[in-house]
Amino acid sequence: MGILSSTRSLLLAAAVASSSLAAAAAAQAETWVMPTPYPDTRFHTVNVMKFAEDVKAATNGALQIEVHSGGSLFKHPEIKNAVRSGQAQIGEFLLSNIANENPVYGVDSVPFLASDYDSAYKLWQASKPVIAAALEKEGLVPLYAVAWPPQGLYSVKPLNSVDDLKGSKFRAYNPATNKIASLLSAVPTQIEEPDLPQAFATGRVDAMITSASTGVGVKAWDFVKNFYDVQAWLPKNVIVVNKRAFQKLSPEVREAVLKAAAEAETRGWQMSRTERDEKNKALADNGVNVQAPSAQLEAGLARIGGQMVTEWMVSAGDDGKKIIDAYRAK
């Protein structure tokens, strides 16, 4: 056999082998559905989409993740249990949304415990082992978490002190914001993000604590003109996977998922920092009065924060002490 014929034979054999591997991979490919709460334009969703792309590329298509954004598959409050029950293999939700199930899930929403990015990341590292253990008991594995920009205070009317919030209708979206409303002598009102414009327009709420990202996302300038950059806390979205589904993957695919998750976490935190700067500017550019809180307002919120830290540590027990000790040691 000549050199040319031999080369052709080798190339043909390689092509057949490659085709066979591709066919085998296609036959074994698994598709996960992934519900997320936010629209495609939100930076969390953009990051999730990139994570899904990275997993597909790293596994040569052996694992594909279909992202269902904007609460289109399951509403936000339903996502965690959907993943737990196996209705979805993977999902994203706000960790503090489930703090009523276990106080450790709400540590990142304890006001003024960690109110900048470096502190918030230290808190995540300190709390992750405890949170992961709690989630594992429910058949869930946390893959990564990304912080929202610091939470600010929106109000229809100007605020000079916490007394100005007495009797106000205060949007509550998790146990922490519900508690803040109560301590402010305000009326806590459960409102999901898509319903905020109508809720403000109809007077169902007139104040809220949330990020500049949410404010821009709902065009807050159409219904509120005051934003106080109190940097109350940096809540996190967590991406969890059903433990049984995760364990069914081959070791190589599991490793690829974990690697993509680590990259998504690093990328997401940087995206959050960029988001903060861009969205604060967008609020101001659209006529919202973006300002630092007055000394009186800041002092009043700090008192509420101190009380909530103490109460949270009592409610979280030994796990809470373990988290705070680890956080303060970093």
N, C-alpha and C positions, 0 to 999 in steps of 0.2 A: 504494500500500500504506500502510495506516495505521501510526501509531507502535506500537500494540499488536501488530499483526501482525508488524511488523519486529522488535520485541523478541523475540517468540516464535520467530521464525525464527533469530535469533542464538543464543538459548538452546538451541534444538534442535541447531543446528550445533555449538555448543560441547560439548553432551552427546555427540553422535556422535563428535566428535574425541577427547574424553576416553575414551570407550568403546573407540575404535580404538587409542589409545595403550596403554590397559590390556591390551587383547587382544594387542597386539604385545609388550608387556613380558612377559606370561604365556607367550607362544610362545617368547620368547628366554630365559626364566628358566633359571638354572643352579643346581643343587643340589650343594653340597659335603658330604662326610661328614667329621666331625671326631672322631677318637678322643681321649679324655682318660683319665688314669689314676685319677682320684679320684671319690668319690661326689658326688651333687648338693648335699649340704649343705656340702661343703668350700669355703672362700672362693675358691679358685682356680677351681673349677667354676662357682660363682655368677657370677664375673667373666666367664668364658668365655661363659656363657649370655647375659649382658647384651651382650657384644661381638657375638654372633650376631644378637641382636635389633636392635642398632644398625646392623649391616650391611644387614639386610633392609629396615629403615626408610629408610636413607640411599640405597639403590639402588632403592627402590620395588618391591622383590621380585625385581629382576633377578638378584640373588645371594642364595641362602638357604643357611644352614649348619646341617646336622643334627648336633647334639652327641650323641655316644655316650659317656656317662660311665662311670666305675667299671671301666675296662678291659673293657667289654662287647663291644667290636668287635675291639680288639687289646689284648693285655696290654702293660703299661708298657714292657718292654724291646723290644717289637716296633714301637712307634708311629713312631719316627724312620724306620726303613726302610720302613714302610708308606707314609709320605708320600713318601719318596724314590722309591719304585717306582711311585707313582701309584695304589696301592690305596686310599689316602685322599688327598684334596687338601690337607688341613690337619690339624694335630695338635698336641698339647701333651705335653711330657715334661720331666723334670728334666735340666737341661743337663749337670750333672756326671756323669750316668749314662753319658755317652759319652766321658768323659775318657780312657778307654783307647784311643780311636781317634785323639785329638789332645789333648795336654796343655792347650791353650788353653781347651778346654771345661770344664776343672776349676778354673779360676782362682778361682771364687767359693766353692770348697770347700777352699781352702788355709787351714788353721786360723789364726785371729787376724790374718790379713792385713787383713780388713775386718770388724769385729765390731759395727757399729751401722748404722742405716739410712742415715745421710748418707754414711758411708764406702762402704757397699755400693752405693749408687746411683752414686757417683763411680767405683767400680770397674767397674760396668756400662757407664758412658759411655766409660771409657778402653779397655775390652776389646771393646766392640761392633763397631768397624770390623774388628778382627782376626777375631773370631768370625764375623761376617757373611761375610767373604771366604772363610773355611774352609768354611762351610755352602754358600756359592754353588758351590764346586767340586763339591759333592755334589748340586747341583740343588735346593737349598733356600734359601728366603728367610725370615729371621727377621722377624716382625711386631712382637712385643713380648715383654717378659720381666717377671716379677713375683717378688720375693723372698719366701721363707718367713720367718717370724719367726726370730730367732736360735736357733741349735741349743744345746740343753742336754743334760746328761748324766744319764741315768736309770740307777739301780742297785738291785738287790734288797737289797744290804747297804750300810750307811753307808760313805762314803769319806772318808778323811783325807788321802790322798796317792795319787799314781799307782801306788805300790807295791801298793795294795789291789786293783788291777785285774789284777795278774799272774795268769795262768792262767784268768781269767774267760772265759766264752763271750760274745764281743762281736758284736752285730749289725752286719753290713757290708752296705751297699746301693749303694755305688759305690766306685771305686778309692781315694778319699780316706779313707773310713771303714775300708776294708780295710787301708790303710797305717797308720792310727792304731792299729788293733788290734794290728798287728805290732809297732809301736814301744812299745806298752804291755805287750808280752809276753803279750798275750791271744790267744784263739783266734778269728779272724774267721769269722763264720757268716753266709752269705747268707740273708736272710729278707725277703720282701716284706711290705709293710704289713698286708694283710689276715690274714696268718698270725702276726702278733706275739703275740696273746693265747695261742694254743696253744703257740707256741714258748717263751714264758716259763713257761707252766703245766707244760710237760713237761721243763723244764730245758735245752732246746736253746740258749737264751741267758739271760744274767742281767744284761747291761748293754747300753746303746746310747746313741748320740748322735743326737738328732732334735729336732724342734721341739715346743713345747707343743701346737701344733695337732694333730700326729700323736698325741701322748699322749692328748689329750682324745678324738680320733676313735676310738681303739681302747680307750678306757676304761682307761688305764694303771693307775689306782688299784686295779683288780682283781688286778693281778699285780706291781706294783712300788710302793714307798713313798718313794723318794728321788729328787728332781729337783734337780740342781745347775745354777744359771743361769750357765753358763760363757760363753755368747754366743760360741761357737766360730767360727761363720761364718753367713752368710745365703745359702744356696743359692737358685738361681732356677729357676723353671719358664719354659721358652721356648715360644712359639707360632710354629711354622714352617709355611710353605706351599710346596707343590711349585712350583718356578719356572716350569715349562711351563704349569701350570694358571693361575698368576698372570698370565703374559704373554698368555694367551688372552683375558683380560678386557678390556673396553673401557677406555680411559684414564679415563673418568669413574668407572667402577666401581672400578678400581684405586685411584684417589684417595680414594674413599669408604671403602674397606677400610683404607687407611693412616691415615686420619683417625680411624676407629673404633678402630684398634689403638693409636694414640697416647693416646686417651682411656682405653682399657682399661688401659694401662700406668700412667697417673697414678692412676686409680681403684684399681687393684690394689695399688699400694704403700701407699696410705692404708688400704685394707682389711687389709693385712698388719700395719700398726701397731696397728690396732684389735684384730685377731686376737690379737696378742701379749698385750695387756693382759687381754683377756677370758679367754684360755685359761690364762694363768698363774694367774689367780684361780680358774678352774674346777678346775684341778689341786689347788690348796690347799683349796678348798671341799669336795673329795671325799676329803680325807685324805692327799694326797701332801705330803710335807715339802719345800716349795719353799724353797730356800736358796741363798745365795751360796757359792761354793767356799771352802774354807780356803786360807790363804796357801800352804801346802805343795802342795795340789792344783793351785791356779792356777799356781804356779811350774813344777810338773812338766809341765802341759799347755802352758805357754808355751814350754818348752824343745823339746817335740815340734813345736809350731807353727813355731818358728824353723828347725828342721831341715827341715821340709817345705816352707817357703818357698824355702829355698836349693835343695833338690832339684827343686822345681817349676821354678824359673828355669833350671836346667841342662837339664831335660828339654824345656822349651818353647823353648829357644834364642833366636834373634833376635826371634821373635814375643813370647816371654815378657818379654824386656827392653823391647820396645816398649810392652807393656801396663803394666808396672810404672813405666816412666819417665813415661808419660802419666798414670797414677794419682797418682804422687807430685807431678806438676806441677799438679794440680787444686786 
